[in-house]
Amino acid sequence: MSALHEAVEIYFYDVVSSSWVKGASDADGNLSVSIFPVNRIPLSFEDTNFVTGDSPVILDINNAYGENGREFSIVNDGNGDFTVAISGDGSVYGGEHTVKNGEVYAIDNISIDSIRITWVADSSYRVVAL
């Protein structure tokens, strides 16, 4: 693999076919190696009364799809805060990101095995993952 290029996968929504598609490039930087439909629909999770006894919540994206997800967004609809951490392997999580009332936290182009949501104060959340 070249120091300047690495193989990548890209997911996007094709409005013409009304489906999610996946494009790819190879390590030599050749784009559009393949484009084919992604056989998955977005996952949705929510808790309208996220309290201390519910914490932490682990959303297992890999189990739902049979492979890691590539993007997600979470919105805080409640009055309190919570934290979010991402795992690429289901056991080791990255740093905690605090999501405050009214905030949306979103990441794409990442390998997501699972998402951990940890209570800080009573709140509510909605998550969409792909």
Wavefront OBJ file of the C-alpha trace (Angstrom):
o trace
v 0.000 0.000 0.000
v 1.338 3.406 -0.955
v 2.146 5.949 1.743
v -0.163 8.383 -0.067
v -3.186 6.137 -0.564
v -5.153 3.534 1.298
v -8.216 1.527 0.361
v -11.457 3.255 1.381
v -15.175 2.525 1.320
v -17.762 5.260 0.915
v -21.478 5.035 1.744
v -24.030 7.458 0.325
v -27.740 7.694 -0.465
v -28.648 7.527 -4.167
v -31.816 9.569 -4.665
v -32.367 8.141 -8.164
v -32.600 4.529 -6.974
v -33.783 5.464 -3.439
v -31.197 3.158 -1.898
v -27.958 3.257 0.042
v -24.934 2.468 -2.115
v -21.295 1.725 -1.385
v -18.415 2.924 -3.517
v -14.767 2.021 -3.114
v -11.258 2.968 -4.096
v -8.188 0.797 -4.050
v -4.785 1.446 -2.471
v -3.489 2.905 -5.742
v -6.095 5.669 -5.585
v -8.311 4.275 -8.365
v -11.814 5.521 -7.584
v -15.185 3.895 -8.247
v -13.850 0.344 -8.227
v -17.379 -0.799 -7.504
v -20.731 0.640 -6.604
v -23.456 -1.656 -5.353
v -26.474 -1.374 -3.067
v -25.879 -1.624 0.669
v -28.273 -4.260 1.978
v -29.158 -2.486 5.195
v -31.491 0.130 6.467
v -30.603 2.701 9.122
v -30.925 1.477 12.713
v -32.870 3.624 15.175
v -32.619 3.593 18.964
v -34.210 5.904 21.508
v -34.912 6.325 25.192
v -37.305 9.099 26.177
v -36.621 8.639 29.902
v -32.881 7.928 30.234
v -32.202 7.706 33.991
v -29.279 6.496 36.123
v -30.558 2.909 36.394
v -30.520 2.586 32.597
v -26.806 3.327 32.334
v -24.675 2.461 30.530
v -26.543 1.498 27.365
v -24.612 -0.474 24.742
v -25.946 -0.284 21.179
v -24.530 -3.303 19.309
v -24.328 -2.154 15.693
v -22.188 -5.099 14.561
v -24.710 -7.610 15.878
v -27.549 -5.881 14.022
v -25.742 -5.763 10.648
v -23.291 -8.675 10.880
v -20.500 -6.137 10.304
v -19.457 -2.794 11.731
v -21.436 0.331 10.985
v -19.881 3.375 9.312
v -21.741 6.374 10.733
v -24.150 7.488 13.422
v -25.797 10.528 14.936
v -27.293 11.068 18.371
v -29.474 13.931 19.564
v -30.048 14.904 23.203
v -33.755 15.694 23.620
v -33.676 15.848 27.411
v -32.671 18.366 30.048
v -29.569 16.554 31.308
v -26.275 15.460 29.764
v -24.931 12.030 28.799
v -21.669 10.793 27.341
v -21.063 8.747 24.198
v -18.097 6.481 23.396
v -17.435 4.399 20.265
v -15.851 0.939 20.023
v -14.452 -0.551 16.842
v -14.130 -4.034 18.363
v -16.909 -4.232 20.982
v -14.602 -4.172 23.991
v -12.246 -1.170 23.842
v -13.962 2.235 23.763
v -12.515 5.575 22.753
v -12.837 8.762 24.748
v -16.137 9.953 26.157
v -17.896 12.818 24.367
v -20.429 14.788 26.443
v -23.690 15.554 24.642
v -25.615 18.425 26.219
v -29.300 19.369 25.942
v -30.262 20.113 22.336
v -26.932 19.009 20.865
v -26.449 16.578 17.992
v -23.261 14.496 17.875
v -22.508 12.759 14.580
v -19.579 10.822 13.137
v -19.095 9.229 9.740
v -16.280 7.334 8.022
v -15.513 5.337 11.164
v -15.767 1.644 12.033
v -18.471 1.218 14.708
v -18.945 -2.120 16.456
v -20.878 -0.601 19.341
v -21.898 2.699 20.905
v -21.911 3.212 24.682
v -24.200 5.882 26.159
v -23.585 6.748 29.818
v -25.948 8.696 32.076
v -24.742 11.984 33.580
v -28.166 13.477 34.402
v -31.753 12.471 33.538
v -32.259 12.981 29.820
v -33.473 11.369 26.582
v -31.767 10.462 23.296
v -32.379 9.356 19.718
v -29.750 7.514 17.681
v -29.594 6.657 13.972
v -26.758 4.380 12.797
v -25.792 3.047 9.388
l 1 2 3 4 5 6 7 8 9 10 11 12 13 14 15 16 17 18 19 20 21 22 23 24 25 26 27 28 29 30 31 32 33 34 35 36 37 38 39 40 41 42 43 44 45 46 47 48 49 50 51 52 53 54 55 56 57 58 59 60 61 62 63 64 65 66 67 68 69 70 71 72 73 74 75 76 77 78 79 80 81 82 83 84 85 86 87 88 89 90 91 92 93 94 95 96 97 98 99 100 101 102 103 104 105 106 107 108 109 110 111 112 113 114 115 116 117 118 119 120 121 122 123 124 125 126 127 128 129 130
